[in-house]
Amino acid sequence: MSKRRDQRRLLHQLTYRLGSRKVLEERSKASMIFIVGFAYLSSLISQRADGGLFGVFRFYNYLFTGRTFVLTVAYAVAGLALVGLRNRNVQLNPRLSATYLHDLLSIFSDRWSWAVIGFYIFAFSTLHNLIMTGASSPVTNYNELVVYITVKGITQINERYILVRAFSLALGLAYGMGHLIQQKDWLMFSDVQLNMVDYVFTHYRKKVVKRSLLFSARFATAFWIIYNFFFGRLLVSMAMRFVAEDIQYHAPQYGPRWYSFGLAFRLFLTSLPITMFMESVHLVCQHFLTMRMNVTSSSVDPNACLVSGVKSSASNDVQEKLLKYHAFQELDQLAGHNADRRTEIFSDATCVPSAWKQISDSCVDALKAATVRLERVPISTVTQAGANKGSAETLNTTARRRLPPGHGGAFEENIFRPSKHDHFFDSLKGPSTEELLAQSRVEQDKTLANKDSDKRPNLSGSRDRLEILAFRWISKTARDLVFKHPELHKQMDSIPDADYLHTTDDFQLSVWASQILARLVSASYSEDQFGVVQQDISKVLETMLKLLVTLESFLLKKSRSKESASIAAHINAQDLVTLRNYSLQQVLKTSIYQIVVVFRDQLSDFKLAPAYADRLSHFIQMED
């Protein structure tokens, strides 16, 4: 029997995987249509981008030409390659880093990041060169590095060629770094989901047009300034040295000047369609990968297939995680809006274990995992993440060490600083207050001058004094530098711990698990004819209450400490963790209220731990 059960489980897992793969393939085909359409529009915009502001709107001359076809194919190939990269490197949780330095280190230590940057450099440089090559003319030559000046009768370096090629390479590098830092691979699942056409029209202006305009304008401006005032002459000299050493360089006819704003505006216009196309591909991928699968509705055994998806291991494998997320997403939708499917889950009471048992265990495990992540964070980490010492408290600290009570430290009642090393620079400030008091005590009582006296205070430990003497020359300069900038000191003291940043991993799974349990339990009051749910209500409530109590304790520790302006990467790590925790708290309260309102008269029959029973009483009395 067990062997047959294992075979059936493998069959259901295979069925769910094949169904999910089929849906993804269908959506991939649909995404190809959108990408080809975006590629065609981008090719039309690109051809007129070199014509200036008034040439952008004249598309009718370029609707059906050979160059339009070549550009469309180039855009489409780049877009399809980007779809493959995104599907290969899907991120279900954002990468939360305390500082930009940590974020950059995590990016450059990943081989996949270098592949992404290499792809963008190649794609952007190829597309931009195709656009600018077609815009070349005898007056504006972007194709040749070495040109012959007829008027002067000499051969010279074409600086326009160098400028355009450097711009295309830097454009790909900048967008690739922006992709990695902004984490465009991070999927954000929304509750309200639209079809593709509605989704594009709703989000295109904000997520594509606005982002592309800002990126292209900022990059073109920064590149123009940096090239003309820092690297232009250097690149031309290098080209003369390595390409054409015999060329006499005077002032190239084709060389732009810093006031050639027409060329700068043309570079901005030619980079805009490429950026808009890439942002459009990201928009399509974000929509297709986060839509509900609805795979199990047409399956032979929908309950078993759905359970196999929910129970799939959320390992480091990207496809396994995405499979689990889609299964929870579908289960959350049908638990709240599909009464027939809920009845099928409740009616599956003859199987051992039943569908409800397996689903509830998976959801409870997800909530328990969230509880463990919160309990793993020590109190000091939460306090450090929110602590913000004022400038007066930070700067006016004089006590460096506390001496033992038997060695002259008894006259202080911890009025300066309790810890031995609150800050590294405290060890560089010279003698502490208690050491000065101990020295004065020796001077007043001559009997303490004897080195063998038991009452003699410990004026100096060899280790401490050597440390002070060794770093005395650093003390003044380092102290003045750091303590003149209290904001820097505050920021360096507020870097959160890694455990704190990982408290909201799989946040979406925790939200879905809570909603699934609440919806199924509340619906079982009238739809569960076999009573398979009622026997597990106490376990469900206790798991939710335990997570809620742990979360409230975590947030209370955070709120007691003063809020700090944390250093964070592009995603403000601490703010995102706090917002997610508060959101999860509200979801848990809503879920518990759903169960309490339905089973209000029967809650006295459920046995809970005293701490959780007391917390549940607040929900029963509607006091929370």
LINPE-V949665 format. One record per backbone hydrogen bond with DSSP energy under -0.5 kcal/mol. NH is the residue of the N-H (numbers start at 1). CO is the residue of the C=O. If there is no record, write none. Layout:
# LINPE-V949665
NH CO
NH CO
This chain:
# LINPE-V949665
5 1
6 2
7 3
8 4
9 5
10 6
11 7
12 8
13 9
14 10
15 11
16 12
17 13
18 14
19 15
20 16
21 17
22 18
23 19
24 20
25 21
26 22
27 23
28 24
29 25
30 26
31 27
32 28
33 29
34 30
35 31
36 32
37 33
38 34
39 35
40 36
41 37
42 38
43 39
44 40
45 41
46 42
47 43
48 44
49 45
50 46
51 48
52 49
55 52
56 53
58 55
59 57
62 59
63 60
69 65
70 66
71 67
72 68
73 69
74 70
75 71
76 72
77 73
78 74
79 75
80 76
81 77
82 78
83 79
84 80
85 81
86 82
87 83
88 84
89 85
90 87
91 185
96 94
97 95
103 99
104 100
105 101
106 102
107 103
108 104
109 105
110 107
111 109
113 110
114 110
115 111
116 112
117 113
118 114
119 115
120 116
121 117
122 118
123 119
124 120
125 121
126 122
127 123
128 124
129 125
130 126
131 127
132 128
133 129
134 130
135 131
136 133
137 140
141 139
142 140
147 145
147 156
149 147
149 154
150 148
153 149
154 149
156 147
158 145
159 157
162 158
163 159
164 160
165 161
166 162
167 163
168 164
169 165
170 166
171 167
172 168
173 169
174 170
175 171
176 172
177 173
178 174
179 175
180 176
181 177
182 178
183 179
184 179
186 183
187 91
189 187
193 191
199 195
200 196
201 197
202 198
203 199
204 200
207 203
208 204
209 204
210 205
212 208
213 209
214 210
215 211
216 212
217 213
218 214
219 215
220 216
221 217
222 218
223 219
224 220
225 221
226 222
227 223
228 224
229 225
230 226
231 226
232 227
235 231
236 232
237 233
238 234
239 235
240 236
241 237
242 238
243 239
244 239
247 244
249 247
250 248
255 252
260 257
261 259
263 260
264 260
265 261
266 262
267 263
268 264
269 265
270 266
271 267
272 268
273 269
274 270
275 271
276 272
277 273
278 274
279 275
280 276
281 277
282 278
283 279
284 280
285 281
286 282
287 283
288 284
289 285
290 286
290 287
291 287
298 295
299 296
302 299
305 301
306 302
307 303
308 304
309 305
310 306
311 307
312 309
315 313
321 317
322 318
323 319
324 320
325 321
326 322
327 323
328 324
329 325
330 326
331 327
332 328
333 329
334 330
335 331
336 332
337 333
338 334
342 338
343 339
344 340
345 341
346 342
347 343
348 344
348 345
349 347
355 348
356 345
358 354
359 355
360 356
361 357
362 358
363 359
364 360
365 361
366 362
367 363
368 364
369 365
370 366
371 367
372 368
373 369
374 370
375 371
376 372
377 374
378 376
382 378
383 379
384 380
385 381
386 382
387 383
394 390
395 391
396 392
397 395
398 396
403 401
407 404
408 405
409 404
410 405
412 409
426 423
427 423
427 424
428 425
429 426
436 432
437 433
438 434
439 435
440 436
441 437
442 438
443 439
444 440
445 441
446 444
448 445
449 446
450 447
453 450
456 453
458 407
459 457
465 461
466 462
467 463
468 464
469 465
470 466
471 467
472 469
474 471
475 471
476 472
477 473
478 474
479 475
480 476
481 477
482 478
483 479
484 480
485 482
488 485
489 485
490 486
491 487
492 488
493 489
494 490
494 491
495 492
496 494
501 497
502 498
503 500
505 502
507 504
510 506
511 507
512 508
513 509
514 510
515 511
516 512
517 513
518 514
519 515
520 516
521 517
522 518
523 519
524 520
525 521
525 522
526 523
527 523
528 524
529 527
535 531
536 533
537 534
540 536
541 537
542 538
543 539
544 540
545 541
546 542
547 543
548 544
549 545
550 546
551 547
552 548
553 549
554 550
555 551
556 552
557 553
558 554
559 555
560 556
561 557
566 564
569 97
569 571
572 570
573 571
576 572
577 573
578 574
579 575
580 576
581 577
582 578
583 579
584 580
585 581
586 582
587 583
588 584
589 585
590 586
591 587
592 588
593 589
594 590
595 591
596 592
597 593
598 594
599 595
603 599
603 600
605 602
606 603
608 606
613 609
614 610
615 611
616 612
617 613
618 614
618 615
619 615
620 616
621 617
622 619
623 618
624 618
